[in-house]
Amino acid sequence: MRVDKFLKNARLIKRRTVGKAACDGGRIMINGKEAKPGSRLKVGDILTIAYGDGEQKIEVLELLEHAPKDKATEMYREL
């Protein structure tokens, strides 16, 4: 699954275009490497998302094409 789509489906970022902009701006890392919007994620990958003055690290647990609100938080685990 594309990283920008995962961020939207997991409700970590509100819109896919915002996820794309975050990737283009170098604020998303996959396993320590800078991510492009089309970078492929797999279960077990570690995402680092830089927000303003902080960052969030998560582990990908599940890749769902369509995730209802209650399932979105089951797609990842915060580290």
Rosetta constraint file for C-alpha pairs under 8 A:
AtomPair CA 1 CA 5 HARMONIC 6.98 0.50
AtomPair CA 1 CA 6 HARMONIC 6.66 0.50
AtomPair CA 1 CA 40 HARMONIC 5.31 0.50
AtomPair CA 1 CA 41 HARMONIC 5.41 0.50
AtomPair CA 1 CA 42 HARMONIC 7.18 0.50
AtomPair CA 1 CA 63 HARMONIC 6.93 0.50
AtomPair CA 2 CA 6 HARMONIC 6.29 0.50
AtomPair CA 2 CA 37 HARMONIC 6.67 0.50
AtomPair CA 2 CA 38 HARMONIC 5.00 0.50
AtomPair CA 2 CA 39 HARMONIC 5.51 0.50
AtomPair CA 2 CA 40 HARMONIC 4.80 0.50
AtomPair CA 2 CA 41 HARMONIC 6.18 0.50
AtomPair CA 3 CA 7 HARMONIC 6.22 0.50
AtomPair CA 3 CA 19 HARMONIC 7.97 0.50
AtomPair CA 3 CA 35 HARMONIC 7.75 0.50
AtomPair CA 3 CA 36 HARMONIC 7.75 0.50
AtomPair CA 3 CA 37 HARMONIC 5.82 0.50
AtomPair CA 3 CA 38 HARMONIC 6.29 0.50
AtomPair CA 3 CA 39 HARMONIC 5.76 0.50
AtomPair CA 3 CA 40 HARMONIC 6.13 0.50
AtomPair CA 3 CA 41 HARMONIC 6.01 0.50
AtomPair CA 4 CA 8 HARMONIC 6.52 0.50
AtomPair CA 4 CA 16 HARMONIC 5.62 0.50
AtomPair CA 4 CA 17 HARMONIC 7.75 0.50
AtomPair CA 4 CA 19 HARMONIC 4.88 0.50
AtomPair CA 4 CA 20 HARMONIC 5.58 0.50
AtomPair CA 4 CA 23 HARMONIC 7.67 0.50
AtomPair CA 4 CA 37 HARMONIC 5.22 0.50
AtomPair CA 4 CA 38 HARMONIC 6.99 0.50
AtomPair CA 5 CA 9 HARMONIC 6.09 0.50
AtomPair CA 5 CA 16 HARMONIC 5.98 0.50
AtomPair CA 5 CA 19 HARMONIC 7.72 0.50
AtomPair CA 6 CA 10 HARMONIC 5.85 0.50
AtomPair CA 6 CA 63 HARMONIC 7.29 0.50
AtomPair CA 7 CA 11 HARMONIC 6.08 0.50
AtomPair CA 7 CA 12 HARMONIC 5.16 0.50
AtomPair CA 7 CA 13 HARMONIC 5.47 0.50
AtomPair CA 7 CA 16 HARMONIC 7.32 0.50
AtomPair CA 7 CA 19 HARMONIC 6.46 0.50
AtomPair CA 8 CA 12 HARMONIC 6.21 0.50
AtomPair CA 8 CA 13 HARMONIC 5.31 0.50
AtomPair CA 8 CA 14 HARMONIC 5.85 0.50
AtomPair CA 8 CA 15 HARMONIC 5.68 0.50
AtomPair CA 8 CA 16 HARMONIC 5.48 0.50
AtomPair CA 8 CA 19 HARMONIC 7.16 0.50
AtomPair CA 9 CA 64 HARMONIC 7.49 0.50
AtomPair CA 9 CA 65 HARMONIC 7.32 0.50
AtomPair CA 9 CA 66 HARMONIC 6.73 0.50
AtomPair CA 9 CA 67 HARMONIC 5.91 0.50
AtomPair CA 9 CA 72 HARMONIC 6.56 0.50
AtomPair CA 10 CA 67 HARMONIC 7.19 0.50
AtomPair CA 10 CA 72 HARMONIC 4.55 0.50
AtomPair CA 10 CA 73 HARMONIC 6.32 0.50
AtomPair CA 10 CA 75 HARMONIC 6.22 0.50
AtomPair CA 10 CA 76 HARMONIC 7.54 0.50
AtomPair CA 11 CA 72 HARMONIC 6.44 0.50
AtomPair CA 11 CA 73 HARMONIC 7.82 0.50
AtomPair CA 13 CA 18 HARMONIC 6.90 0.50
AtomPair CA 13 CA 19 HARMONIC 6.18 0.50
AtomPair CA 14 CA 18 HARMONIC 7.11 0.50
AtomPair CA 14 CA 19 HARMONIC 7.96 0.50
AtomPair CA 15 CA 19 HARMONIC 6.48 0.50
AtomPair CA 16 CA 20 HARMONIC 6.17 0.50
AtomPair CA 17 CA 21 HARMONIC 6.20 0.50
AtomPair CA 18 CA 22 HARMONIC 6.16 0.50
AtomPair CA 19 CA 23 HARMONIC 6.28 0.50
AtomPair CA 19 CA 37 HARMONIC 7.29 0.50
AtomPair CA 20 CA 24 HARMONIC 6.15 0.50
AtomPair CA 20 CA 36 HARMONIC 7.75 0.50
AtomPair CA 20 CA 37 HARMONIC 5.05 0.50
AtomPair CA 21 CA 25 HARMONIC 6.01 0.50
AtomPair CA 22 CA 26 HARMONIC 6.43 0.50
AtomPair CA 22 CA 27 HARMONIC 5.33 0.50
AtomPair CA 22 CA 28 HARMONIC 6.36 0.50
AtomPair CA 23 CA 27 HARMONIC 5.77 0.50
AtomPair CA 23 CA 28 HARMONIC 5.21 0.50
AtomPair CA 23 CA 34 HARMONIC 7.75 0.50
AtomPair CA 23 CA 35 HARMONIC 5.82 0.50
AtomPair CA 23 CA 36 HARMONIC 5.35 0.50
AtomPair CA 23 CA 37 HARMONIC 5.51 0.50
AtomPair CA 24 CA 36 HARMONIC 6.39 0.50
AtomPair CA 24 CA 37 HARMONIC 7.07 0.50
AtomPair CA 26 CA 34 HARMONIC 6.16 0.50
AtomPair CA 26 CA 35 HARMONIC 7.16 0.50
AtomPair CA 27 CA 34 HARMONIC 7.78 0.50
AtomPair CA 27 CA 48 HARMONIC 7.90 0.50
AtomPair CA 27 CA 49 HARMONIC 5.86 0.50
AtomPair CA 27 CA 50 HARMONIC 5.00 0.50
AtomPair CA 27 CA 51 HARMONIC 7.58 0.50
AtomPair CA 28 CA 34 HARMONIC 6.21 0.50
AtomPair CA 28 CA 35 HARMONIC 5.67 0.50
AtomPair CA 28 CA 47 HARMONIC 6.97 0.50
AtomPair CA 28 CA 48 HARMONIC 5.74 0.50
AtomPair CA 28 CA 49 HARMONIC 4.84 0.50
AtomPair CA 28 CA 50 HARMONIC 6.53 0.50
AtomPair CA 29 CA 33 HARMONIC 5.18 0.50
AtomPair CA 29 CA 34 HARMONIC 4.48 0.50
AtomPair CA 29 CA 35 HARMONIC 5.16 0.50
AtomPair CA 29 CA 47 HARMONIC 5.61 0.50
AtomPair CA 29 CA 48 HARMONIC 5.00 0.50
AtomPair CA 29 CA 49 HARMONIC 6.65 0.50
AtomPair CA 30 CA 34 HARMONIC 6.35 0.50
AtomPair CA 30 CA 35 HARMONIC 5.89 0.50
AtomPair CA 30 CA 45 HARMONIC 6.65 0.50
AtomPair CA 30 CA 46 HARMONIC 5.75 0.50
AtomPair CA 30 CA 47 HARMONIC 4.75 0.50
AtomPair CA 30 CA 48 HARMONIC 6.56 0.50
AtomPair CA 31 CA 45 HARMONIC 6.18 0.50
AtomPair CA 31 CA 46 HARMONIC 5.07 0.50
AtomPair CA 31 CA 47 HARMONIC 6.35 0.50
AtomPair CA 31 CA 48 HARMONIC 7.87 0.50
AtomPair CA 32 CA 46 HARMONIC 7.94 0.50
AtomPair CA 32 CA 47 HARMONIC 7.99 0.50
AtomPair CA 32 CA 48 HARMONIC 7.68 0.50
AtomPair CA 35 CA 39 HARMONIC 6.00 0.50
AtomPair CA 41 CA 45 HARMONIC 6.62 0.50
AtomPair CA 42 CA 60 HARMONIC 7.18 0.50
AtomPair CA 42 CA 63 HARMONIC 7.49 0.50
AtomPair CA 43 CA 59 HARMONIC 7.95 0.50
AtomPair CA 43 CA 60 HARMONIC 5.18 0.50
AtomPair CA 43 CA 61 HARMONIC 5.34 0.50
AtomPair CA 43 CA 62 HARMONIC 5.95 0.50
AtomPair CA 43 CA 63 HARMONIC 7.07 0.50
AtomPair CA 44 CA 59 HARMONIC 5.97 0.50
AtomPair CA 44 CA 60 HARMONIC 5.23 0.50
AtomPair CA 44 CA 61 HARMONIC 6.18 0.50
AtomPair CA 45 CA 59 HARMONIC 5.78 0.50
AtomPair CA 45 CA 60 HARMONIC 5.47 0.50
AtomPair CA 46 CA 57 HARMONIC 6.87 0.50
AtomPair CA 46 CA 58 HARMONIC 5.68 0.50
AtomPair CA 46 CA 59 HARMONIC 4.56 0.50
AtomPair CA 46 CA 60 HARMONIC 6.42 0.50
AtomPair CA 47 CA 57 HARMONIC 5.66 0.50
AtomPair CA 47 CA 58 HARMONIC 5.28 0.50
AtomPair CA 47 CA 59 HARMONIC 6.29 0.50
AtomPair CA 47 CA 60 HARMONIC 7.49 0.50
AtomPair CA 48 CA 55 HARMONIC 6.72 0.50
AtomPair CA 48 CA 56 HARMONIC 5.68 0.50
AtomPair CA 48 CA 57 HARMONIC 4.51 0.50
AtomPair CA 48 CA 58 HARMONIC 6.57 0.50
AtomPair CA 49 CA 55 HARMONIC 5.44 0.50
AtomPair CA 49 CA 56 HARMONIC 5.17 0.50
AtomPair CA 49 CA 57 HARMONIC 6.45 0.50
AtomPair CA 50 CA 54 HARMONIC 6.02 0.50
AtomPair CA 50 CA 55 HARMONIC 4.24 0.50
AtomPair CA 50 CA 56 HARMONIC 6.51 0.50
AtomPair CA 51 CA 55 HARMONIC 5.44 0.50
AtomPair CA 51 CA 56 HARMONIC 7.68 0.50
AtomPair CA 56 CA 78 HARMONIC 7.51 0.50
AtomPair CA 56 CA 79 HARMONIC 7.89 0.50
AtomPair CA 57 CA 78 HARMONIC 5.97 0.50
AtomPair CA 57 CA 79 HARMONIC 5.43 0.50
AtomPair CA 58 CA 76 HARMONIC 6.23 0.50
AtomPair CA 58 CA 77 HARMONIC 5.40 0.50
AtomPair CA 58 CA 78 HARMONIC 4.35 0.50
AtomPair CA 58 CA 79 HARMONIC 5.39 0.50
AtomPair CA 59 CA 76 HARMONIC 5.48 0.50
AtomPair CA 59 CA 77 HARMONIC 5.21 0.50
AtomPair CA 59 CA 78 HARMONIC 6.41 0.50
AtomPair CA 59 CA 79 HARMONIC 6.94 0.50
AtomPair CA 60 CA 75 HARMONIC 6.27 0.50
AtomPair CA 60 CA 76 HARMONIC 4.62 0.50
AtomPair CA 60 CA 77 HARMONIC 6.73 0.50
AtomPair CA 61 CA 74 HARMONIC 7.28 0.50
AtomPair CA 61 CA 75 HARMONIC 5.19 0.50
AtomPair CA 61 CA 76 HARMONIC 4.92 0.50
AtomPair CA 61 CA 77 HARMONIC 6.86 0.50
AtomPair CA 62 CA 74 HARMONIC 7.25 0.50
AtomPair CA 62 CA 75 HARMONIC 4.54 0.50
AtomPair CA 62 CA 76 HARMONIC 6.72 0.50
AtomPair CA 63 CA 75 HARMONIC 6.37 0.50
AtomPair CA 64 CA 75 HARMONIC 7.39 0.50
AtomPair CA 67 CA 71 HARMONIC 5.67 0.50
AtomPair CA 67 CA 72 HARMONIC 5.46 0.50
AtomPair CA 68 CA 72 HARMONIC 6.19 0.50
AtomPair CA 69 CA 73 HARMONIC 7.71 0.50
AtomPair CA 70 CA 74 HARMONIC 7.89 0.50
AtomPair CA 71 CA 75 HARMONIC 7.02 0.50
AtomPair CA 72 CA 76 HARMONIC 7.99 0.50
AtomPair CA 73 CA 77 HARMONIC 7.79 0.50
